[in-house]
């Protein structure tokens, strides 16, 4: 008997620019994020109004020694997983750009 899929699962490793496709990255390098964290994914899911659950104790199987958790997303709020991954990657990249711009300070002469 087949098991019914209940949630889409997102790991921070799917969006990490330092990882290769074999190591678990799911998005192209131009959409990937440096130092992707669970907090960035949570922010992106909140921004996109997805129904989600955070599981900090879970590990990504390809990176079990350094994984920080995962997010479960209700499939009723998304068309399919590839759309979900692309939307979250776009928001995470925008978040990165905003934090870099806010971190810049003006020099006084």
C-alpha positions in Angstrom: 0.0 0.0 0.0 1.3 3.5 -0.9 1.8 6.0 1.8 -0.1 9.3 1.4 2.1 12.4 1.1 1.0 14.8 3.7 3.6 17.6 3.5 6.3 19.1 1.3 9.6 19.1 3.1 12.2 21.9 2.8 15.7 21.7 4.2 18.2 24.6 4.3 20.6 22.5 2.3 18.3 22.8 -0.8 19.2 26.5 -1.0 22.9 26.6 0.2 25.2 28.0 -2.4 28.3 26.2 -1.0 26.8 22.7 -1.7 26.8 20.9 -5.0 23.8 19.2 -6.6 25.1 15.9 -5.4 25.4 17.2 -1.9 21.7 18.2 -1.9 21.3 21.6 -3.4 18.0 21.8 -5.4 18.1 25.3 -6.9 20.6 26.7 -9.5 23.6 28.5 -8.1 22.3 31.9 -9.3 19.2 31.4 -7.1 21.1 29.8 -4.1 21.9 31.7 -0.9 25.2 31.9 1.0 24.8 30.5 4.5 21.1 29.5 4.2 19.6 28.9 7.6 16.3 27.6 8.9 15.4 31.1 10.0 15.6 32.4 6.4 13.3 29.7 5.3 10.8 30.4 8.0 10.8 34.1 7.0 10.2 33.2 3.4 7.3 30.8 4.3 5.8 33.5 6.5 6.1 36.1 3.7 4.5 33.7 1.2 1.7 32.9 3.7 2.3 29.1 3.6 0.9 26.8 6.3 4.1 25.3 7.7 5.6 23.5 10.7 9.2 23.8 11.8 11.0 20.6 13.0 14.4 21.7 14.5 15.4 18.2 15.6 15.2 16.6 12.1 18.4 16.1 10.0 19.0 16.1 6.3 20.2 12.6 5.3 23.0 13.8 3.1 24.3 16.3 5.7 23.2 14.6 9.0 26.2 15.8 11.0 25.6 19.5 10.3 21.9 19.8 9.6 19.7 22.2 11.6 16.2 21.1 10.9 13.5 21.2 8.3 10.2 22.8 7.4 7.0 20.9 6.6 4.6 22.8 4.3 1.0 21.9 3.7 0.6 20.9 0.0 -2.8 22.5 -0.2 -1.2 26.0 -0.1 1.1 25.3 -3.1 0.7 24.0 -6.6 3.8 21.7 -6.6 7.1 21.3 -4.9 9.2 22.9 -7.7 7.1 26.1 -7.5 7.5 26.0 -3.8 11.3 25.7 -4.0 11.6 28.5 -6.5 9.3 30.9 -4.6 11.2 30.3 -1.3 14.6 30.7 -3.1 13.5 34.0 -4.5 12.4 35.4 -1.1 15.5 34.1 0.6 17.7 35.9 -2.0 15.8 39.1 -1.5 16.2 38.8 2.3 20.0 38.4 1.8 20.1 41.6 -0.4 18.1 43.6 2.2 20.3 42.6 5.1 23.4 43.5 3.1 22.0 46.9 2.2 20.9 47.6 5.8 24.4 46.6 7.1 26.2 49.2 5.0 27.0 52.4 6.9 27.8 55.8 5.6 31.3 57.2 6.3 31.6 60.6 7.8 34.2 62.9 6.4 
